[in-house]
Amino acid sequence: MTALAQLEFTEEAVLEALENVIDPELGINIVDLGLVYSITITDEARVEIMMTLTTPGCPLHASFVQEIERVLWQSIPDIAGVDVQLVWDPPWNPIMISPRGRALLGIG
């Protein structure tokens, strides 16, 4: 990866792109819901995302992964791959919702 690509391809850019992935049940993005636990950008320009869902039995897990991949491929042209890992520890809870997410949900 070139130095220029490294400057443009940041965790912040990934987070910004992920704000376009909306939880269809709650109607807000997965970043503000607190579902994204970590983002790693490898030396090979792969994006590795560790995240959770609001419940382990969420029937939308496959569609979330597909939507994340679609959004990242469209938003960040320099990526070489996307790996989304769903984890359940720590379990998600509403405390993880960002202040902006709380405002959007009306639970300020």
PASEBA-1860 file (N, C-alpha, C; in nm, 3 decimals):
! residues 108
1> MTALAQLE> 0.085/-0.116/0.000/0.000/0.000/0.000/0.089/0.123/0.000 ~ 0.053/0.221/-0.078/0.133/0.343/-0.084/0.108/0.429/0.039 ~ 0.196/0.523/0.064/0.180/0.613/0.178/0.052/0.695/0.162 ~ 0.021/0.735/0.039/-0.101/0.812/0.016/-0.225/0.730/0.051 ~ -0.227/0.604/0.009/-0.341/0.518/0.040/-0.354/0.499/0.190 ~ -0.243/0.487/0.261/-0.247/0.471/0.406/-0.309/0.594/0.470 ~ -0.281/0.712/0.417/-0.336/0.834/0.475/-0.487/0.843/0.454 ~ -0.536/0.796/0.342/-0.677/0.808/0.309/-0.760/0.691/0.363
9> FTEEAVLE> -0.698/0.582/0.395/-0.765/0.459/0.432/-0.747/0.440/0.582 ~ -0.837/0.499/0.658/-0.823/0.502/0.803/-0.942/0.436/0.872 ~ -0.925/0.412/1.000/-1.036/0.360/1.081/-1.154/0.458/1.077 ~ -1.124/0.586/1.079/-1.230/0.687/1.073/-1.309/0.677/0.943 ~ -1.239/0.652/0.833/-1.307/0.637/0.704/-1.397/0.513/0.705 ~ -1.350/0.406/0.767/-1.431/0.285/0.778/-1.554/0.311/0.864 ~ -1.534/0.376/0.978/-1.648/0.409/1.065/-1.750/0.496/0.994 ~ -1.701/0.594/0.921/-1.791/0.683/0.846/-1.872/0.602/0.744
17> ALENVIDP> -1.807/0.510/0.676/-1.878/0.426/0.579/-1.981/0.338/0.650 ~ -1.944/0.283/0.765/-2.034/0.194/0.838/-2.157/0.266/0.892 ~ -2.152/0.397/0.900/-2.270/0.473/0.942/-2.382/0.463/0.839 ~ -2.351/0.409/0.723/-2.453/0.387/0.620/-2.520/0.251/0.631 ~ -2.476/0.170/0.727/-2.538/0.039/0.750/-2.641/0.057/0.862 ~ -2.767/0.046/0.826/-2.876/0.076/0.918/-2.938/-0.054/0.971 ~ -2.958/-0.058/1.102/-3.030/-0.168/1.163/-3.178/-0.151/1.125 ~ -3.235/-0.245/1.051/-3.372/-0.226/1.003/-3.477/-0.228/1.114
25> ELGINIVD> -3.447/-0.291/1.225/-3.545/-0.296/1.334/-3.547/-0.166/1.413 ~ -3.429/-0.106/1.435/-3.421/0.016/1.518/-3.410/0.143/1.435 ~ -3.371/0.129/1.308/-3.368/0.244/1.218/-3.250/0.338/1.237 ~ -3.145/0.295/1.306/-3.024/0.376/1.317/-2.904/0.290/1.279 ~ -2.791/0.357/1.258/-2.674/0.286/1.205/-2.605/0.202/1.313 ~ -2.528/0.104/1.265/-2.463/0.009/1.355/-2.352/0.072/1.439 ~ -2.296/0.183/1.394/-2.193/0.252/1.471/-2.256/0.317/1.593 ~ -2.363/0.394/1.572/-2.429/0.460/1.683/-2.498/0.362/1.777
33> LGLVYSIT> -2.535/0.245/1.727/-2.591/0.143/1.815/-2.485/0.080/1.906 ~ -2.358/0.100/1.873/-2.252/0.040/1.953/-2.226/-0.105/1.917 ~ -2.262/-0.145/1.796/-2.244/-0.283/1.754/-2.103/-0.312/1.704 ~ -2.029/-0.210/1.665/-1.893/-0.228/1.612/-1.795/-0.218/1.729 ~ -1.728/-0.329/1.757/-1.634/-0.334/1.869/-1.493/-0.293/1.829 ~ -1.449/-0.335/1.711/-1.314/-0.297/1.668/-1.302/-0.303/1.517 ~ -1.207/-0.223/1.468/-1.173/-0.221/1.326/-1.022/-0.231/1.316 ~ -0.976/-0.325/1.236/-0.833/-0.340/1.211/-0.810/-0.330/1.061
41> ITDEARVE> -0.712/-0.251/1.025/-0.672/-0.241/0.885/-0.535/-0.307/0.874 ~ -0.528/-0.415/0.800/-0.403/-0.489/0.790/-0.307/-0.424/0.691 ~ -0.183/-0.467/0.695/-0.083/-0.418/0.600/-0.120/-0.453/0.457 ~ -0.204/-0.554/0.440/-0.247/-0.596/0.307/-0.372/-0.523/0.262 ~ -0.413/-0.419/0.335/-0.530/-0.336/0.303/-0.662/-0.410/0.320 ~ -0.664/-0.508/0.409/-0.788/-0.576/0.443/-0.850/-0.507/0.565 ~ -0.982/-0.498/0.566/-1.053/-0.442/0.680/-1.112/-0.559/0.759 ~ -1.074/-0.565/0.886/-1.127/-0.668/0.974/-1.214/-0.599/1.079
49> IMMTLTTP> -1.338/-0.641/1.087/-1.433/-0.579/1.177/-1.481/-0.684/1.276 ~ -1.472/-0.650/1.405/-1.529/-0.734/1.508/-1.652/-0.660/1.560 ~ -1.766/-0.728/1.555/-1.890/-0.663/1.594/-1.984/-0.764/1.655 ~ -2.094/-0.712/1.706/-2.197/-0.796/1.762/-2.331/-0.753/1.704 ~ -2.435/-0.818/1.748/-2.571/-0.781/1.713/-2.648/-0.761/1.842 ~ -2.766/-0.704/1.832/-2.841/-0.675/1.954/-2.882/-0.802/2.028 ~ -2.901/-0.911/1.954/-2.930/-1.041/2.017/-2.861/-1.152/1.939 ~ -2.815/-1.256/2.008/-2.748/-1.366/1.936/-2.837/-1.435/1.834
57> GCPLHASF> -2.967/-1.436/1.855/-3.057/-1.503/1.763/-3.109/-1.414/1.651 ~ -3.045/-1.300/1.632/-3.091/-1.204/1.531/-3.093/-1.272/1.394 ~ -3.210/-1.275/1.329/-3.219/-1.341/1.199/-3.153/-1.263/1.086 ~ -3.107/-1.142/1.114/-3.050/-1.057/1.009/-2.899/-1.063/1.000 ~ -2.834/-1.155/1.072/-2.688/-1.153/1.077/-2.624/-1.165/0.939 ~ -2.674/-1.250/0.854/-2.613/-1.266/0.721/-2.632/-1.139/0.637 ~ -2.748/-1.077/0.648/-2.771/-0.956/0.569/-2.685/-0.840/0.620 ~ -2.658/-0.833/0.750/-2.569/-0.730/0.803/-2.430/-0.745/0.743
65> VQEIERVL> -2.378/-0.866/0.742/-2.244/-0.890/0.688/-2.239/-0.851/0.541 ~ -2.339/-0.890/0.464/-2.342/-0.854/0.322/-2.350/-0.703/0.303 ~ -2.430/-0.636/0.384/-2.444/-0.491/0.370/-2.314/-0.420/0.409 ~ -2.247/-0.467/0.513/-2.118/-0.410/0.553/-2.018/-0.424/0.440 ~ -2.008/-0.543/0.383/-1.916/-0.565/0.272/-1.949/-0.473/0.154 ~ -2.077/-0.464/0.119/-2.118/-0.380/0.006/-2.081/-0.234/0.030 ~ -2.112/-0.183/0.148/-2.085/-0.043/0.180/-1.934/-0.015/0.178 ~ -1.855/-0.103/0.234/-1.710/-0.079/0.237/-1.649/-0.086/0.098
73> WQSIPDIA> -1.690/-0.183/0.018/-1.636/-0.194/-0.118/-1.670/-0.070/-0.199 ~ -1.790/-0.015/-0.179/-1.831/0.104/-0.255/-1.767/0.232/-0.201 ~ -1.743/0.238/-0.071/-1.697/0.362/-0.008/-1.545/0.379/-0.007 ~ -1.472/0.267/-0.003/-1.327/0.274/0.012/-1.262/0.194/-0.099 ~ -1.224/0.261/-0.206/-1.174/0.190/-0.325/-1.042/0.117/-0.305 ~ -0.966/0.152/-0.202/-0.834/0.092/-0.185/-0.833/-0.038/-0.105 ~ -0.949/-0.084/-0.057/-0.947/-0.205/0.024/-0.921/-0.328/-0.061 ~ -0.858/-0.426/0.002/-0.828/-0.551/-0.067/-0.921/-0.662/-0.022
81> GVDVQLVW> -0.992/-0.641/0.089/-1.083/-0.743/0.138/-1.151/-0.697/0.265 ~ -1.259/-0.766/0.299/-1.337/-0.734/0.419/-1.363/-0.865/0.493 ~ -1.339/-0.863/0.623/-1.367/-0.979/0.708/-1.448/-0.929/0.827 ~ -1.572/-0.978/0.838/-1.659/-0.940/0.949/-1.671/-1.059/1.042 ~ -1.634/-1.037/1.167/-1.644/-1.142/1.268/-1.750/-1.102/1.370 ~ -1.854/-1.186/1.383/-1.957/-1.163/1.483/-1.915/-1.229/1.613 ~ -1.921/-1.152/1.721/-1.887/-1.203/1.854/-2.002/-1.174/1.949 ~ -2.005/-1.248/2.057/-2.112/-1.230/2.155/-2.060/-1.192/2.292
89> DPPWNPIM> -1.930/-1.171/2.302/-1.869/-1.133/2.428/-1.780/-1.013/2.405 ~ -1.808/-0.901/2.462/-1.915/-0.880/2.559/-2.050/-0.870/2.489 ~ -2.154/-0.913/2.560/-2.287/-0.901/2.500/-2.327/-0.756/2.485 ~ -2.399/-0.726/2.378/-2.446/-0.591/2.356/-2.554/-0.557/2.459 ~ -2.557/-0.430/2.499/-2.667/-0.381/2.580/-2.689/-0.234/2.544 ~ -2.805/-0.178/2.577/-2.838/-0.042/2.536/-2.742/0.066/2.586 ~ -2.663/0.037/2.686/-2.565/0.135/2.736/-2.462/0.167/2.628 ~ -2.443/0.075/2.533/-2.343/0.092/2.428/-2.387/0.189/2.318
97> ISPRGRAL> -2.512/0.231/2.319/-2.562/0.324/2.217/-2.497/0.461/2.241 ~ -2.450/0.522/2.133/-2.385/0.653/2.142/-2.487/0.760/2.182 ~ -2.439/0.875/2.229/-2.532/0.985/2.257/-2.616/1.024/2.135 ~ -2.553/1.026/2.018/-2.628/1.058/1.896/-2.735/0.952/1.869 ~ -2.700/0.825/1.890/-2.796/0.717/1.872/-2.911/0.726/1.970 ~ -2.881/0.763/2.095/-2.986/0.780/2.196/-3.082/0.891/2.154 ~ -3.025/0.999/2.102/-3.110/1.110/2.057/-3.198/1.065/1.941 ~ -3.142/0.991/1.847/-3.220/0.942/1.732/-3.333/0.847/1.776
105> LGIG> -3.306/0.771/1.881/-3.408/0.680/1.933/-3.504/0.746/2.030 ~ -3.476/0.871/2.066/-3.562/0.942/2.160/-3.547/0.896/2.304 ~ -3.429/0.841/2.336/-3.407/0.796/2.473/-3.298/0.879/2.542 ~ -3.264/0.993/2.482/-3.164/1.088/2.525/-3.118/1.073/2.661
END
